[in-house]
């Protein structure tokens, strides 16, 4: 296959066209309001002192492929508190963020042509990751303007002879949906019945705004033996730029993943791992309150647009996923021309061409308020 033929399989830069228009607006004097990336404008915990860590002994040398011992200890303690069975390098692999972990996980279990079931809307990169692993991404639209279809019934209908894994993210990116425990248990039962892997994206685990938080998928009865669980410090500790994540699962899986890590990054930078360990051992994340307030601000700020699907407070995550189809096919372009950038919905599944994702944690409250008022003005014309 020629190089130029591979790009459509992976998906292009989903924000490039809109960012180009927004940059033209900035050149005309409009301030940029970037609400497209899933990031945090808040600083990381004060214990994360990366410049000091860079000067520590050993950080400039090759490190352990499995990960730094201090980070493994912190991760094992955390998993134990969550009731998960995995401990240490035999069952945990440190990775360059959750993106790297998910790719290694799928490469470890999949063969070319195997199918991975993606309940939609989904995090955009997972579709390209599946294709990078030469797997077939089977999209299952669950959300529509009429509401949400329960996960198990759609998954059951999608399982076929080539199905290898089911991807689950709860709280979900982009709509913040938290899958009810009964639905997750039913999916685990389907995976056991058909001998499938479960790919559990736990990146937003600390951003469940309900009084009682969900348990990790792998903590459900019968799940751990067939679950690849992936975490990141990007959301919980505002460390997206340090690119540290971790993957846990059965030891035979981790042995394969470790070989893949060897041939992709060899070892995650030692200084960033030590920063991650400091964050994990500093106590529970402190961002949930601020993010909940930003969520409520976003919902209230767009209320003037009237009722539309997605304009309600999500149970978790850092996004609103909005059906903007009623505002015309050029709604995102018009917003970008005014300096406001949202993520186009078709990146989250082919069924969501008229939708858009808004990240309410990417900017300060003042910038968010400005962006929301511009959205009301532009779309309300």
URBEL-V921612 format. One record per pair of residues at least 24 apart in sequence whose ideal C-beta (glycine too) atoms are under 6 Angstrom apart, sorted by the first residue. I is the first residue (numbers start at 1). J is the second residue. Records with the same first field share a line. If there is no record, write none. Layout:
I=J, J
This chain:
9=131
10=128, 131
11=128
14=124, 347
18=332, 336, 341
21=336, 337
22=336, 339, 341
25=337, 339
30=339
31=339
32=339
33=339, 340, 367, 371
34=341
35=342, 358, 359, 362, 371
36=341, 342, 343
37=362
38=318, 359
39=240, 362
40=238, 361
41=363, 364
42=238
44=237, 238, 239
45=279, 282
47=278, 282
48=275, 278, 279
50=275
53=271, 274, 275
54=271
59=270, 271
63=267, 270
65=261, 262, 267
67=94
68=270, 273
70=277
71=273, 276, 277
74=277, 280, 281
75=246
82=216
83=219
84=218, 219
85=224
86=248
90=251
91=248, 251, 254
92=246, 248
93=247, 254, 257, 258
94=246, 268
95=245, 247
96=243, 265, 268
97=232, 243, 245
98=203, 230, 232, 245
99=125
101=230, 245, 247
102=129, 230
103=129
104=257, 260
105=228, 247
106=133
107=133, 260
108=253, 256, 257
109=197
110=135, 164
114=162, 164
115=162, 163
116=165
117=158, 166
118=167
119=151
120=349
121=174, 175, 348, 349, 352
122=348
123=173
124=347, 348
126=167
139=349, 350
141=349, 351
145=309, 323
150=183
151=179, 183
152=183, 186, 187
155=187, 190
156=190
159=194
165=197, 199
166=196, 198
167=199
168=200, 217
169=201
171=204, 208, 316, 317
173=317
174=319, 321, 348, 357
175=321
176=314, 315, 316, 317, 319
178=208, 214, 315, 316
184=217
185=220
188=220, 222, 223
191=226
192=222
197=226
198=226, 227
199=228
200=227, 229
201=230
202=229, 231
203=232, 235
204=235, 316, 317
206=236, 285
207=316, 317
208=316
209=292, 315, 316
210=315
233=276, 279
236=285
237=279, 285
242=272, 275
244=272, 276
291=361
294=360, 361
295=360
298=360
301=372
302=372
304=376
318=359, 361
319=357, 359
320=358
321=357
322=356
323=355
324=356
325=354
327=379
332=356
334=378
335=378
338=374, 378
340=371, 374
